[in-house]
């Protein structure tokens, strides 16, 4: 398996970093990370799909990873702007039909694209949508939990201390090897002016919840989706509640018989997508959806 190429594009006036895995002529998977994470979370998924002939594109959202931080956080750290980034990425890469796999926020961006309500030309380009522990409505208590650590990221003297922090707050991801925890840490670290280390992202990205408090109330988007949808829910998730899943089954893709739900044991928010038990059902779903 060849290493991915690392790339940068100007999208909506911002520099966006993305990794490109697998054969360039294969069916395309776009894998989009969660709120305070990076494209490197998708490494195992990308290796899995690229090894089976898929091209896998993994972006860093603005304010995360190696992408530019926004100079206008209240205007740009929101789902409508992220959908615009996705549109310009698709146009730049001439992507006409893709399978979207999104963790948490990445799933929400996928819903925005698949609905076509904000970017109409995106709707026919989404062949299937995987929501990894994401839903059209998320639990307020879980949002507060995430904001409590993401909005004021701590700083540590050493990378090892930062890794222990990540192991604690991301324990709901389920099992990760020691090497995977180390990679998660090293790909999620920046050094401050005083020499200490802190998580990589722009803390202002949590302004999304204050400037756009209803951004993740997404039932109109969900109801408009015509692509098949797979929802993975960590059994212990505090973000996607069972009653929300029940409502999803009666609306939009659920009412049309295009929704599948898989409960993932040993995980909360959100499954790490790093083991066969996570990846094989996604591959089966993507292949069944075709192109």
Residue, then its C-alpha position, 0 to 999 in steps of 0.5 A: x500500500x503506497x503512502x498518500x499524497x499530501x495536498x493543498x488547495x485554495x477553497x473559498x479563499x482558505x488553504x485546505x489540506x487533504x490526503x489522497x489515497x489509492x488509485x486515482x481512477x478508482x471509485x471515490x470515498x470522501x472521509x471527513x473527520x470530527x469536530x476537533x480532529x484531523x484527516x489522520x483519524x481516517x488512516x486505517x479506513x483509507x488504507x482499508x479502502x485504498x487496498x480494495x481499489x478505492x480512491x480515498x480523499x481525506x480533508x482537514x477542515x479549516x481550523x484543524x490539522x494543516x488547514x488554515x485557521x479562519x480569520x472570521x470564525x463566526x462566519x466560517x466555522x459553521x456547516x454552511x461554510x464547510x459545505x461550500x468548502x466541500x463543493x469547491x473541493x469536489x469541483x477542483x478535483x472533478x468529483x462527480x460521484x462519491x461515497x461520503x463517510x463522516x465522523x460526527x461533524x464530518x457526517x453533518x457536513x455530509x448531510x448538508x451536501x447530500x440534502x442539496x438544500x444549501x449546495x444543490x449541485x452536491x446532492x446528485x454527487x453523493x452516492x451514499x452517506x455514512x454517519x459515524x455517530x452523528x444524527x440530525x439532532x444531537x444531545x445537548x449534554x454531549x455538546x457541552x461535554x465536548x465544548x468543555x475540553x475543546x473550547x479551552x484546550x489544555x497545555x502540557x510541558x511534554x507530548x507524553x502528557x498530552x497523549x495521556x490527555x487524549x487517551x482520557x478524552x477520546x476513550x469512547x473511541x474504543x480500542x486503539x493500539x499504542x502506536x495509534x494513540x501515538x500517531x493520534x497525538x503526534x498528528x494533533x499537537x502544536x507547540x505554543x510560544x512558551x514551548x508547551x504543547x496543546x491540541x492542534x486546532x483553533x479553539x475558536x472553532x467552538x464558536x460554531x455552537x454560540x454563533x450558530x446554536x441550531x447548526x446541528x439541528x438538521x432534520x430538514x437536511x436529513x428529510x431531503x436526502x435521497x442517497x442510502x444512509x448508514x448510521x453507526x452508533x457507539x453503543x455507549x454514545x451520549x451524542x446520538x440518543x436511541x430516541x433520535x435513531x427511532x425518529x430517523x427510522x420514520x423520516x427521510x431515508x428511514x421512511x423510504x427504506x434507505x436507512x441502515x443502523x449498526x450499533x457498535x459495541x465497546x464504543x461511545x462517541x465515536x467509533x474510531x473506524x480503525x478495526x475490521x469490525x468497524x470497516x467491513x460493514x461500511x465497505x459492504x454498505x458502500x459496495x451495495x450502494x454502487x456508483 
